[in-house]
Amino acid sequence: MSDEHFLRVENLTKTYGTTTVVKGVSFDFAKGEFISLLGPSGCGKTTILRMIAGFETPSRGSITVDGENITAIPPNQRRLGMVFQAYALFPNLNVGDNIAFGLKVAGIGRDERRTRVEEMLKLIGLPGYDKRFPYELSGGQQQRVALARAIAPRPRLLLLDEPLSALDAKIRVSLRQEIRAIQRELGITTVFVTHDQEEALSISDRIVVMNAGDIEQLGTPHDIYNRPATRFAATFVGQLNTLPARISDAAAGQANLGGRTITLPGLPSGIVNGAEIGLAIRPEMLSPVPRAESDISLDGTIHDVSFLGSVVRLRVDLQGTMVNVDTFNDQSAVPPSRGDAVAVHMASRDLMILPR
């Protein structure tokens, strides 16, 4: 089996009674990739992960890992590691014994277990913690131990089911970076389930955007964010402004936006003169000052100003349409105030025509 097809899911379907929660999903990932299943609650992402792990039986479809069809294989024979949202550490075992648990079940000798535990503790940045108990650790430390326990048996595939959602924001950012660094160091293929778009964008090689049991888009973080394939993908991932426009000359790719005629790149076929469309643009692509690439300017009024640290977000009323405009914080500048008049500048090339 080629490394390019290390994890293959084909027509994976899960039905409970008359309700289908996963609808014939297929994807194919290479060895060593970090893949995120991203979507809202109830979209089927965790069900897919549980079918890969063997905790749920597919209604249809197949799962192949490294050339082996594991669809009907019991979970304990799949050679997979899994980390759950809840740390799921054994409270009566110390850290070393927690990490060594899977090794002991696998029949690995005591000396090798001890060596492997020391390696894992060093890898997760907790050397010397082997005699401590879970109640003596912080949440972030407990999740590190859970990760070490999952990878100690050297699984061929690592599954992470929203492992950071119970942690506070600062620890989440730090720990997700550590998980990514460990994953790269070990070269282990990893499937990460999350509903946090920033999390998925920051650490994934590729992202599967899911909605209502189906795949909306599969691609790199860059493509998912900058070239969304569906309306759902466009609106779910990142902040997005939508501007109403009307096609004035379909042949020339022209539309009326806020009383101005603009030329749109790549107008889809089938759109006729007079059609109303939605034009989407990210907040960071709008600016209160002209840029070299700006070819559109719309007059508006500042409705609100939010200081977000490195970013100042302006909420601007453009003739009845509210948009967010993100600018970098400039500590030497006086931020604008509510009620100020402002011209919002943008480049037509940055406008996305939302799929119907």
N, C-alpha and C positions, 0 to 999 in steps of 0.2 A: 504494500500500500504506500503510495506517495505521501510525503510529508504535507503536500498541498491539500490532501483530503483526509486529514487525521481524524476530525470529528465530522460525521455526516449524518444529518437528520433528514429523512425523506417522508413526505406526506404524513407527518405526525399529527394524529387526531386524538382528542379526548372528549368523550361524551358521557354526561351523567344524566341518565334517563332521557328526556327529550331535549336537554340543553347541551350544546356543543361549546366547550370552553376553549378548545384549541382546534383550529380549522385547517387541517392539511398543510401544516407548516413544513418548509424545507429550507435547509441551509447547509453550508459546507465550509469548514474552517481548517486552516493549516496548523501544523504542529508549532507550539510556542506562541500562538496568538492569544491576546487578551480580548475576550468578546464580552460585551455587555448586552443583556436583554433589558431594554428600557421601555417603560410604559406606565400608565396609571394603574391603580388598584383594580384587580379583576380582569386584566387584559390577557391573562394566561401565561405570563412569563414564569411565575413560580411553578405552575403545573408542568411546564416544559422541563424546567430544571429537575423536578421530582421524577419525571419520566426518565430523564437521562440517568438519574441516580438509582432508579429501580424502585422508588417508593410508590410510584403510580404505574399502572399498567396501561399502555396505549390502547385505544380502541382500534386504531389502524396505524400503519406506518412502521418505520424501522429506525434504529439508532445504531450507528457503526462507529467504533473507536479503534483507530490504528488497524483497520482492515477486519476487525472482529465484530460480527453482529451481536450486540449485547442485549437486544430487545427482550429476550426471554430469560436472561441470566439473572440469578438472584443478586441482590445488592452487594452482599459480602464477597461476591466473586468477580465484581466488575473492576476492581483495582482503581477505585476512584476515591478522592478525598472530598469531604464536604464540611463547610463552615456555615452555621446557622445564624439567624438574627439574634436569638438568645444564645449566650455563650455555651451553654450545655456542658459545662465542666462538671466532673464528678466532685461534689463538695467534700466527700470523705477521703479523697486522694490528694496528695500534694502535687505541686506543679510537675515534678519529674515523673511521677506515676501517671498523671493525666496524659502527658506527652507519650509515655511509653506504652500506654494501654493497647493501641492498635498493633504495636510491634510484638507485644506479648501474645496477643491473640493469633498473630501470624506465625508464632513459634520461633521468633528470633531470640537467640541466647542472651543471657544477662549482660555479659561484657559488651556485646554489640549494642544492646539497648542503651546501656549507660553512655557509650560513645555517641550514639545517635542523639540522645537527649541533650548532651552537652553541645553538639553541633547545632541543634535546633534552638537552644537557648541563646547561643551566640548569634545565630541568624536573626532572631527576633529582638535582639538587644536586651535580653534579660539574663545574662550569665550570672550564676550564683543564686538564682531564684528557685532552684529545684526543690528545696525543702519547705517552701512557703505553700500555704493553702489558698484556694480561690478567694476566700473572704478577706484575705490580707492584701489583695490586689485591687487596683482601680479597674474601671470598666474597660479602658483601653488595653491595660495589661492582660486582663482576662481574655480579651478577644485575640491578642497576640498568641497567648497560650493555645487557644482553640485552633488558630491557624497552624501553629507548630504541630499540634496533635494530628491535624489533617494531612500535613505534608511529610511527617516523619516516616511513614511506610513507603515513601517515594511513589505516590500514585501517578498514573499516566495522565490523569485529568483532574483538575481542581474545580469544585463547584462552590460558589459563594452566594448564599441566599440573603441578600440585604444585610451583610454582617456589620454595617456601620450605623444602622438606623437608630440604635438605642444609645448612641454616644452623642456628646455635645458637639457643636459645630467645629470648634478649633481642633479637638481630638480627631474628629472625622477626617479633616483635611490632612492632618499629619499621618494618620494611620493608613489612609488610602494611598498616600505616596510611598509608605513603607511596604504595603502589600504589593504595589506595582514593582518596586525595586527588587523585592524577594522573588516575585514571579519572573522577572527578567533574569535574575541571577541563576535561578533553577531551570529556566527555559520550559516551564510547565504550561501546557495549554489550560486556559482558565476561562470559565463561564461565570459571569458576575451578574446577578439580578439586582436591579435598582429602579426606583421611581424618580431618583434625583438626577436631573439632566446634567447638572454641572459635574457631578461625580462621573457619569458615563463619558462625557466629553473630555474630561481631564486625563483619564487613565486608559482608555480603550484603544486597541488597534482598529477594531470595527464595532459598530453598534447595530443591533437589531431593534428598530422602533416598532413596538407592538400596540395594537388597538383591537379590542373586542375579539381576541383569539386569533388574529391574523397579523401578518407582517405588513406594515405600511411602507417601510424602507429599510434597506440593509446597505451600510456603507461606512466609510471612514468618518470620524468626527467632523472633519473639514467639509466633506460632502453633505453630511446630514444637516449641518448648520447653514451652510452657504447655498446648497442646491437641494432643498427639500423636494421630494417627489410627489407628495400629496398634501392636501390642505391640513390634514391632521398633523403630519410630520412638521409642517411649517409652523403651526400654532403651538404645538406641544413642546418643541425644543427651542429654548431661548425666548427672549422677549421679542414681540413682533408688533409693528404698527400696520394697520390696514387703512388705505386711502381709497375712497370711492372715485372712480373715473368712468368716463363714457367714451367709447370708440367713435372717433370723428371721421377717420379715413383708414379703413382696415387694410387696403392695398398698400398704403404708405406706412402702416404701422403707427398711426398717430391717434392720440386720445386727448380728451379734455380733462385736465386735472386742476381743480381750483380756479377755473377760468382761464387757464393757460394751455396752449397746445404743446404737447410733448411727443417725442418719438420714442417708442418702446422697442427694446431689443427682443427679437425672437417672439413676435406675436403668434400665438397658436393658430393653427388653421381652423376654419369653421366659425370664427368670430366675425360678426357682420357689423356694419355701421349702425350706430345707435345702441349697441350692446353695453350694458353696465357691467363693469368688472371691478375686482378688488386688486389693488396694488399693495404689496407687502414690502416693508423695509425695516431693517433692524435699527434700534435706537442709536447705535454707535455710528451708523451711516448718515445720520442727520446732524447738522451743525448750525449753531446760531451765528456763525461767521462764514463768509465765502471761502471755498477751497478751490484749488486749481481745477479739480475735476467737476465741480458743481456746475450744472447747466439748468437747474430748476430752483426757483426761489418762491416760497409761499409766505404770505404775511399772516401773523397770528398774535395771540396774547398769552402771556405766561399765566397759567392757572395755578401752578404749584411748583415748589422747588424742594427737592429731597437731597440731603447730603448723605452719601453712601460710602464715605471714606475716600477711596481713590477716584470715585466717580460722583459727579453731580448730575442728578436726573431732573430735567425740566419737563414738566407736564404742560404741553402747549395746546391751546385751542386754535385749530386751523379752520376757521369758518364753520364751526360746528362739529368738526372731527378732532377728537383728542389724540395726541401722539406723545410718546416719550422721546426725549432727546437726551442722549448721554454724552457728557463731556468730561474730560479728565480734570481732576481737582487742580486748581492753580491757587496756591496759598497767597500769592501776591495780588490776586484779582478780587474785586468785590463781586460776589454772586448777584445775579439779577433777582428782582423781587416780583412777587405776585402782582399781576396787573400790568406789568411792563409790556410794551409792544416789542415784537421780535420778528425777524425774518428767518425762516427755516430753510436752509440750503441743502440740496441733495444732488446726486448724480443719477441720471436716468438709467445708467448701466447697473445701478444697485437695486433697482426696483424689480420685484418678483411678481409675476402674474400668478395669482393663486389658482391652483387647479380647481376645477369645479367639484 
